[in-house]
Amino acid sequence: MARLSHDSPRPSQNPSFDDLLKTIDYLRAKRRAQLQHLQISYRTIQELRQQARRANMLKQGKSIQQISEIPRCLSDLLHDHQHLPAVANRATCGQTPSYNNLLATIQYLMNDSRSLSQHQTLALKTIQEFLEQVRYAYTFGPGVPRSVAKPSTWIGGSWLAPSADILVPAETLWQNGNAEGALALVGSVLVRHDLTVQDDVHANLLVSAIKRVLGDLGQASKCAEDALVIAREADDYMLASKAQFHRGLCFFNQHQYAQAHFCFALASHLDGYQEQIEVNSLLVEDICRQLPLDHPGRRLDLTSL
């Protein structure tokens, strides 16, 4: 589009002021969404970096430290992009902008959007790097600490029991076919004020597992999300990983296969869960291969992770 001088009249074939303002509103909304995606990517990379450091891993001579600076780069990027330069704010600063200023704002926002897209691509590649190295380390890495677990069993193909002493009665009821009775018992646990973080997370995840098997995917997803929030607030990485596993099961049942696969990857190191996660991950991959490339189930939305 040709630039206009301040004194030249605006040709009738050019967009109107209203058209330009609507375009700016759209680009600003897109920019906010891109920044939100980058923030989610940054948080995900930070969590994966914690996994990498815990495993103290090296793969093919490439250390985690070599890519650990990328979150800092993303952090700097987010800081730099929080505020638009003056030219991009002229359209909403209370003064009547000139036509040329609107064009300059649109040009700036379009360039900025391209830059953010490039950084988001870098972030996704970084996440994939971490996922590959985390999986490698917990599968083949020497010296990875393993906790000694109590004898356990899977209930309903999705719940590893026993999870906590306080939940054993509910787990027993569910195992014996009384899902509603189990939900009632877990409900009585959740209202207690002396719950530990571990018991709180496990109780929410048990409700999620039962609700999911009963077909109440909305409540199942909500309880898994609640458990993840509690675990993250407590900075308990292992509990957060369990929550990701159950979120993956919910996503799978909602046909959001890319989301499910990502959650399973985040939980792939959990003791006792590897076989279930591998089976579910292979099933997801097989389903995705049969879906059209533009199928919604193949889209990965980081804002929901």
Number of C-alpha atoms within 10 A of each C-alpha: 5 6 9 13 10 11 6 7 9 14 9 7 6 11 12 13 14 9 11 18 18 12 17 22 15 13 19 18 12 15 20 14 13 17 20 15 20 25 18 18 23 24 15 19 24 18 18 21 21 14 23 23 13 13 20 16 23 16 13 6 7 11 14 19 13 8 13 17 11 17 19 12 14 20 15 11 16 17 10 10 14 10 10 14 11 10 15 21 15 17 21 12 10 8 8 10 14 13 20 14 17 21 22 16 25 23 14 16 22 17 11 16 19 12 12 20 16 11 17 20 12 15 23 17 12 20 20 15 15 25 21 13 24 29 18 16 22 22 13 10 16 11 11 14 9 10 8 7 9 9 7 12 13 14 17 13 10 18 20 15 19 19 18 13 10 16 19 16 15 24 28 16 16 19 17 11 12 13 20 15 15 23 21 12 19 22 15 9 19 17 10 10 7 10 14 10 16 17 18 21 24 24 27 24 28 29 25 31 28 24 21 20 17 12 12 14 20 13 17 25 24 17 24 29 22 17 29 25 15 19 23 17 11 13 11 14 15 17 22 24 23 26 29 25 28 29 29 29 28 28 21 21 15 15 16 22 26 22 25 27 24 22 25 26 20 24 23 26 23 17 14 14 18 16 11 15 23 14 10 18 23 12 14 21 14 11 14 17 10 8 12 10 11 8 10 13 21 22 13 16 12 16 12 9 15
